[in-house]
Amino acid sequence: MSIYAGWLVTDLRTWLAKAQAASLALATGDKVISLAIADKRLAFSPADPSKLRALIEELQRDIAAAEAAGSAVALADGPRRPILPWY
């Protein structure tokens, strides 16, 4: 399941833009140390931008999946199962 399931796609796009701006600043040598998104904080150093790259790829995947399904909300991975009563 995606950690972004249930978030609005507009929020994901905003976070993606912030992450891409941070990646550009990192690539050009600006000192970007951390990125805050919702209740998560991602810290990275210029020597290891792999966490930032992984975040960008995950956001892109989740946005693409939601748009392909025609949803304004990020989706969970896989089909949803019905909620059945427990007796």
PyMOL commands that set and color helices and strands:
alter all, ss='L'
color gray80, all
select helices_A, chain A and resi 9-27+50-68
alter helices_A, ss='H'
color red, helices_A
select strands_A, chain A and resi 34-37+40-43
alter strands_A, ss='S'
color yellow, strands_A
deselect
rebuild
show_as cartoon
